Amino acid sequence: MPASLLEIIDLGNGEVVLKRADDDSEPLVRISFSDESRAYLMDNGLEVAKAMMQAGIQVAAMIVEQGEMEIETSMEAPRILH
């Protein structure tokens, strides 16, 4: 993916998106908080979404560094996170 400026936008309805700043295409990432989650997070939903996106980008970079062969092997079996 070519380098471009990314922006995080709080849509105000419990949804936070990550998109390229220079175009109006579909967001790259959507995080949607339920009403219950928003009540629990109070006004901190955007901060939580930022942390989630940052963690996701870091993990994606680590996966790319591991190389294509390991990615194909790890995708064969379903991954379950608890």
N, CA, C and O atoms as a GROMACS GRO file, in nm:
protein
  328
    1MET      N    1   0.085  -0.116   0.000
    1MET     CA    2   0.000   0.000   0.000
    1MET      C    3   0.090   0.123   0.000
    1MET      O    4   0.181   0.132   0.082
    2PRO      N    5   0.066   0.217  -0.092
    2PRO     CA    6   0.147   0.338  -0.094
    2PRO      C    7   0.126   0.421   0.032
    2PRO      O    8   0.018   0.421   0.091
    3ALA      N    9   0.229   0.492   0.070
    3ALA     CA   10   0.219   0.576   0.189
    3ALA      C   11   0.126   0.693   0.161
    3ALA      O   12   0.135   0.757   0.057
    4SER      N   13   0.037   0.720   0.254
    4SER     CA   14  -0.051   0.836   0.242
    4SER      C   15  -0.088   0.880   0.382
    4SER      O   16  -0.072   0.806   0.479
    5LEU      N   17  -0.137   1.002   0.392
    5LEU     CA   18  -0.178   1.056   0.520
    5LEU      C   19  -0.310   0.993   0.560
    5LEU      O   20  -0.405   0.990   0.481
    6LEU      N   21  -0.316   0.942   0.682
    6LEU     CA   22  -0.438   0.879   0.732
    6LEU      C   23  -0.499   0.967   0.840
    6LEU      O   24  -0.428   1.040   0.910
    7GLU      N   25  -0.632   0.961   0.853
    7GLU     CA   26  -0.698   1.036   0.958
    7GLU      C   27  -0.799   0.948   1.029
    7GLU      O   28  -0.862   0.861   0.968
    8ILE      N   29  -0.814   0.972   1.156
    8ILE     CA   30  -0.912   0.901   1.239
    8ILE      C   31  -1.027   0.997   1.262
    8ILE      O   32  -1.008   1.110   1.306
    9ILE      N   33  -1.148   0.950   1.231
    9ILE     CA   34  -1.266   1.036   1.241
    9ILE      C   35  -1.369   0.972   1.333
    9ILE      O   36  -1.406   0.856   1.314
   10ASP      N   37  -1.414   1.046   1.432
   10ASP     CA   38  -1.522   1.003   1.520
   10ASP      C   39  -1.652   1.050   1.456
   10ASP      O   40  -1.677   1.170   1.446
   11LEU      N   41  -1.735   0.956   1.412
   11LEU     CA   42  -1.858   0.991   1.342
   11LEU      C   43  -1.969   1.035   1.438
   11LEU      O   44  -2.074   1.080   1.393
   12GLY      N   45  -1.947   1.021   1.568
   12GLY     CA   46  -2.041   1.070   1.666
   12GLY      C   47  -2.156   0.976   1.697
   12GLY      O   48  -2.241   1.008   1.780
   13ASN      N   49  -2.160   0.863   1.633
   13ASN     CA   50  -2.268   0.766   1.655
   13ASN      C   51  -2.215   0.636   1.716
   13ASN      O   52  -2.281   0.532   1.709
   14GLY      N   53  -2.098   0.643   1.776
   14GLY     CA   54  -2.036   0.523   1.832
   14GLY      C   55  -1.941   0.457   1.734
   14GLY      O   56  -1.883   0.353   1.764
   15GLU      N   57  -1.926   0.516   1.616
   15GLU     CA   58  -1.839   0.459   1.515
   15GLU      C   59  -1.720   0.552   1.492
   15GLU      O   60  -1.735   0.674   1.481
   16VAL      N   61  -1.601   0.492   1.485
   16VAL     CA   62  -1.477   0.564   1.457
   16VAL      C   63  -1.415   0.497   1.336
   16VAL      O   64  -1.408   0.374   1.330
   17VAL      N   65  -1.370   0.577   1.239
   17VAL     CA   66  -1.314   0.521   1.116
   17VAL      C   67  -1.173   0.572   1.093
   17VAL      O   68  -1.136   0.681   1.138
   18LEU      N   69  -1.095   0.491   1.023
   18LEU     CA   70  -0.961   0.529   0.977
   18LEU      C   71  -0.969   0.534   0.826
   18LEU      O   72  -1.008   0.436   0.762
   19LYS      N   73  -0.932   0.647   0.768
   19LYS     CA   74  -0.939   0.660   0.622
   19LYS      C   75  -0.823   0.743   0.570
   19LYS      O   76  -0.755   0.812   0.646
   20ARG      N   77  -0.802   0.734   0.441
   20ARG     CA   78  -0.702   0.817   0.377
   20ARG      C   79  -0.754   0.960   0.374
   20ARG      O   80  -0.870   0.984   0.343
   21ALA      N   81  -0.668   1.055   0.408
   21ALA     CA   82  -0.709   1.195   0.414
   21ALA      C   83  -0.732   1.254   0.276
   21ALA      O   84  -0.806   1.352   0.262
   22ASP      N   85  -0.669   1.197   0.174
   22ASP     CA   86  -0.672   1.259   0.041
   22ASP      C   87  -0.780   1.206  -0.052
   22ASP      O   88  -0.781   1.241  -0.170
   23ASP      N   89  -0.870   1.120  -0.003
   23ASP     CA   90  -0.979   1.076  -0.090
   23ASP      C   91  -1.103   1.041  -0.009
   23ASP      O   92  -1.098   1.033   0.114
   24ASP      N   93  -1.213   1.020  -0.078
   24ASP     CA   94  -1.341   0.993  -0.013
   24ASP      C   95  -1.382   0.847  -0.025
   24ASP      O   96  -1.501   0.815  -0.016
   25SER      N   97  -1.285   0.759  -0.046
   25SER     CA   98  -1.318   0.617  -0.061
   25SER      C   99  -1.362   0.557   0.072
   25SER      O  100  -1.358   0.623   0.176
   26GLU      N  101  -1.403   0.433   0.067
   26GLU     CA  102  -1.447   0.359   0.186
   26GLU      C  103  -1.337   0.362   0.293
   26GLU      O  104  -1.219   0.350   0.260
   27PRO      N  105  -1.374   0.378   0.420
   27PRO     CA  106  -1.272   0.376   0.526
   27PRO      C  107  -1.193   0.245   0.527
   27PRO      O  108  -1.245   0.140   0.490
   28LEU      N  109  -1.069   0.253   0.568
   28LEU     CA  110  -0.984   0.135   0.578
   28LEU      C  111  -1.023   0.049   0.698
   28LEU      O  112  -1.016  -0.074   0.692
   29VAL      N  113  -1.065   0.114   0.807
   29VAL     CA  114  -1.102   0.045   0.931
   29VAL      C  115  -1.224   0.113   0.990
   29VAL      O  116  -1.236   0.235   0.986
   30ARG      N  117  -1.316   0.032   1.044
   30ARG     CA  118  -1.432   0.084   1.117
   30ARG      C  119  -1.435   0.018   1.254
   30ARG      O  120  -1.423  -0.104   1.264
   31ILE      N  121  -1.451   0.097   1.357
   31ILE     CA  122  -1.470   0.044   1.491
   31ILE      C  123  -1.604   0.098   1.539
   31ILE      O  124  -1.629   0.218   1.539
   32SER      N  125  -1.690   0.007   1.578
   32SER     CA  126  -1.824   0.045   1.619
   32SER      C  127  -1.846   0.002   1.764
   32SER      O  128  -1.837  -0.116   1.796
   33PHE      N  129  -1.876   0.099   1.850
   33PHE     CA  130  -1.902   0.072   1.990
   33PHE      C  131  -2.052   0.065   2.012
   33PHE      O  132  -2.128   0.149   1.963
   34SER      N  133  -2.094  -0.034   2.086
   34SER     CA  134  -2.236  -0.046   2.122
   34SER      C  135  -2.273   0.063   2.221
   34SER      O  136  -2.186   0.129   2.278
   35ASP      N  137  -2.403   0.082   2.241
   35ASP     CA  138  -2.448   0.182   2.339
   35ASP      C  139  -2.394   0.151   2.478
   35ASP      O  140  -2.354   0.241   2.551
   36GLU      N  141  -2.393   0.022   2.512
   36GLU     CA  142  -2.341  -0.019   2.643
   36GLU      C  143  -2.193   0.015   2.656
   36GLU      O  144  -2.148   0.064   2.760
   37SER      N  145  -2.116  -0.012   2.550
   37SER     CA  146  -1.974   0.019   2.552
   37SER      C  147  -1.950   0.168   2.563
   37SER      O  148  -1.863   0.213   2.638
   38ARG      N  149  -2.028   0.247   2.489
   38ARG     CA  150  -2.013   0.393   2.494
   38ARG      C  151  -2.043   0.446   2.634
   38ARG      O  152  -1.975   0.538   2.681
   39ALA      N  153  -2.143   0.389   2.700
   39ALA     CA  154  -2.175   0.433   2.836
   39ALA      C  155  -2.059   0.400   2.930
   39ALA      O  156  -2.025   0.480   3.017
   40TYR      N  157  -2.000   0.283   2.913
   40TYR     CA  158  -1.888   0.241   2.997
   40TYR      C  159  -1.765   0.329   2.972
   40TYR      O  160  -1.696   0.367   3.066
   41LEU      N  161  -1.739   0.360   2.844
   41LEU     CA  162  -1.621   0.438   2.808
   41LEU      C  163  -1.638   0.588   2.833
   41LEU      O  164  -1.540   0.663   2.834
   42MET      N  165  -1.762   0.630   2.853
   42MET     CA  166  -1.796   0.772   2.869
   42MET      C  167  -1.745   0.849   2.747
   42MET      O  168  -1.783   0.816   2.635
   43ASP      N  169  -1.661   0.948   2.765
   43ASP     CA  170  -1.611   1.027   2.652
   43ASP      C  171  -1.474   0.980   2.603
   43ASP      O  172  -1.403   1.057   2.538
   44ASN      N  173  -1.438   0.858   2.632
   44ASN     CA  174  -1.305   0.808   2.597
   44ASN      C  175  -1.304   0.711   2.480
   44ASN      O  176  -1.202   0.647   2.454
   45GLY      N  177  -1.415   0.699   2.409
   45GLY     CA  178  -1.423   0.605   2.297
   45GLY      C  179  -1.321   0.633   2.188
   45GLY      O  180  -1.262   0.540   2.134
   46LEU      N  181  -1.299   0.759   2.157
   46LEU     CA  182  -1.202   0.794   2.053
   46LEU      C  183  -1.062   0.751   2.093
   46LEU      O  184  -0.986   0.699   2.011
   47GLU      N  185  -1.026   0.771   2.219
   47GLU     CA  186  -0.893   0.730   2.267
   47GLU      C  187  -0.877   0.578   2.260
   47GLU      O  188  -0.770   0.529   2.222
   48VAL      N  189  -0.981   0.505   2.296
   48VAL     CA  190  -0.976   0.359   2.289
   48VAL      C  191  -0.963   0.314   2.143
   48VAL      O  192  -0.884   0.226   2.112
   49ALA      N  193  -1.040   0.376   2.055
   49ALA     CA  194  -1.033   0.341   1.912
   49ALA      C  195  -0.893   0.369   1.856
   49ALA      O  196  -0.841   0.289   1.779
   50LYS      N  197  -0.832   0.481   1.894
   50LYS     CA  198  -0.696   0.513   1.850
   50LYS      C  199  -0.599   0.404   1.894
   50LYS      O  200  -0.516   0.360   1.815
   51ALA      N  201  -0.609   0.361   2.019
   51ALA     CA  202  -0.520   0.257   2.070
   51ALA      C  203  -0.541   0.126   1.995
   51ALA      O  204  -0.445   0.055   1.964
   52MET      N  205  -0.667   0.094   1.966
   52MET     CA  206  -0.698  -0.029   1.892
   52MET      C  207  -0.637  -0.024   1.752
   52MET      O  208  -0.579  -0.122   1.706
   53MET      N  209  -0.650   0.090   1.686
   53MET     CA  210  -0.596   0.104   1.550
   53MET      C  211  -0.443   0.099   1.552
   53MET      O  212  -0.383   0.036   1.466
   54GLN      N  213  -0.382   0.164   1.649
   54GLN     CA  214  -0.236   0.162   1.659
   54GLN      C  215  -0.186   0.019   1.681
   54GLN      O  216  -0.088  -0.022   1.618
   55ALA      N  217  -0.252  -0.055   1.768
   55ALA     CA  218  -0.213  -0.194   1.794
   55ALA      C  219  -0.229  -0.278   1.668
   55ALA      O  220  -0.145  -0.362   1.637
   56GLY      N  221  -0.337  -0.255   1.595
   56GLY     CA  222  -0.360  -0.330   1.472
   56GLY      C  223  -0.253  -0.302   1.367
   56GLY      O  224  -0.207  -0.394   1.299
   57ILE      N  225  -0.214  -0.177   1.353
   57ILE     CA  226  -0.110  -0.140   1.257
   57ILE      C  227   0.024  -0.202   1.297
   57ILE      O  228   0.098  -0.249   1.211
   58GLN      N  229   0.055  -0.203   1.426
   58GLN     CA  230   0.180  -0.263   1.473
   58GLN      C  231   0.182  -0.413   1.444
   58GLN      O  232   0.284  -0.466   1.400
   59VAL      N  233   0.072  -0.482   1.469
   59VAL     CA  234   0.066  -0.626   1.443
   59VAL      C  235   0.076  -0.653   1.293
   59VAL      O  236   0.145  -0.746   1.252
   60ALA      N  237   0.009  -0.572   1.212
   60ALA     CA  238   0.018  -0.590   1.067
   60ALA      C  239   0.161  -0.573   1.019
   60ALA      O  240   0.207  -0.649   0.933
   61ALA      N  241   0.233  -0.476   1.073
   61ALA     CA  242   0.373  -0.455   1.034
   61ALA      C  243   0.459  -0.575   1.074
   61ALA      O  244   0.547  -0.616   0.999
   62MET      N  245   0.434  -0.631   1.192
   62MET     CA  246   0.510  -0.749   1.236
   62MET      C  247   0.482  -0.868   1.144
   62MET      O  248   0.574  -0.944   1.112
   63ILE      N  249   0.359  -0.885   1.103
   63ILE     CA  250   0.323  -0.996   1.014
   63ILE      C  251   0.395  -0.981   0.881
   63ILE      O  252   0.447  -1.079   0.827
   64VAL      N  253   0.398  -0.860   0.827
   64VAL     CA  254   0.466  -0.837   0.700
   64VAL      C  255   0.614  -0.869   0.713
   64VAL      O  256   0.673  -0.927   0.623
   65GLU      N  257   0.674  -0.831   0.826
   65GLU     CA  258   0.816  -0.858   0.848
   65GLU      C  259   0.845  -1.007   0.855
   65GLU      O  260   0.954  -1.050   0.818
   66GLN      N  261   0.750  -1.087   0.901
   66GLN     CA  262   0.771  -1.231   0.913
   66GLN      C  263   0.778  -1.300   0.776
   66GLN      O  264   0.834  -1.409   0.765
   67GLY      N  265   0.723  -1.238   0.675
   67GLY     CA  266   0.733  -1.292   0.541
   67GLY      C  267   0.608  -1.366   0.497
   67GLY      O  268   0.528  -1.411   0.579
   68GLU      N  269   0.594  -1.378   0.367
   68GLU     CA  270   0.477  -1.440   0.305
   68GLU      C  271   0.458  -1.586   0.347
   68GLU      O  272   0.344  -1.628   0.369
   69MET      N  273   0.564  -1.663   0.359
   69MET     CA  274   0.551  -1.806   0.389
   69MET      C  275   0.482  -1.828   0.522
   69MET      O  276   0.393  -1.912   0.532
   70GLU      N  277   0.520  -1.755   0.623
   70GLU     CA  278   0.460  -1.772   0.754
   70GLU      C  279   0.315  -1.724   0.756
   70GLU      O  280   0.232  -1.780   0.827
   71ILE      N  281   0.284  -1.622   0.678
   71ILE     CA  282   0.146  -1.573   0.671
   71ILE      C  283   0.056  -1.681   0.614
   71ILE      O  284  -0.052  -1.706   0.669
   72GLU      N  285   0.098  -1.745   0.505
   72GLU     CA  286   0.017  -1.849   0.444
   72GLU      C  287  -0.005  -1.965   0.540
   72GLU      O  288  -0.116  -2.019   0.546
   73THR      N  289   0.097  -2.005   0.613
   73THR     CA  290   0.086  -2.114   0.710
   73THR      C  291  -0.010  -2.079   0.822
   73THR      O  292  -0.091  -2.162   0.863
   74SER      N  293  -0.002  -1.956   0.872
   74SER     CA  294  -0.086  -1.918   0.984
   74SER      C  295  -0.232  -1.901   0.945
   74SER      O  296  -0.320  -1.906   1.031
   75MET      N  297  -0.261  -1.881   0.817
   75MET     CA  298  -0.398  -1.862   0.772
   75MET      C  299  -0.470  -1.993   0.746
   75MET      O  300  -0.592  -1.992   0.725
   76GLU      N  301  -0.400  -2.105   0.746
   76GLU     CA  302  -0.463  -2.233   0.718
   76GLU      C  303  -0.561  -2.275   0.827
   76GLU      O  304  -0.668  -2.328   0.797
   77ALA      N  305  -0.526  -2.253   0.952
   77ALA     CA  306  -0.612  -2.291   1.062
   77ALA      C  307  -0.684  -2.168   1.115
   77ALA      O  308  -0.626  -2.060   1.121
   78PRO      N  309  -0.811  -2.184   1.153
   78PRO     CA  310  -0.882  -2.067   1.209
   78PRO      C  311  -0.818  -2.022   1.340
   78PRO      O  312  -0.770  -2.103   1.418
   79ARG      N  313  -0.820  -1.891   1.362
   79ARG     CA  314  -0.762  -1.835   1.484
   79ARG      C  315  -0.877  -1.794   1.575
   79ARG      O  316  -0.971  -1.727   1.533
   80ILE      N  317  -0.868  -1.836   1.701
   80ILE     CA  318  -0.969  -1.801   1.799
   80ILE      C  319  -0.901  -1.725   1.911
   80ILE      O  320  -0.805  -1.772   1.972
   81LEU      N  321  -0.953  -1.605   1.938
   81LEU     CA  322  -0.898  -1.524   2.045
   81LEU      C  323  -0.999  -1.519   2.159
   81LEU      O  324  -1.119  -1.504   2.136
   82HIS      N  325  -0.950  -1.533   2.280
   82HIS     CA  326  -1.038  -1.529   2.398
   82HIS      C  327  -0.999  -1.416   2.488
   82HIS      O  328  -1.061  -1.395   2.592
   0.00000   0.00000   0.00000
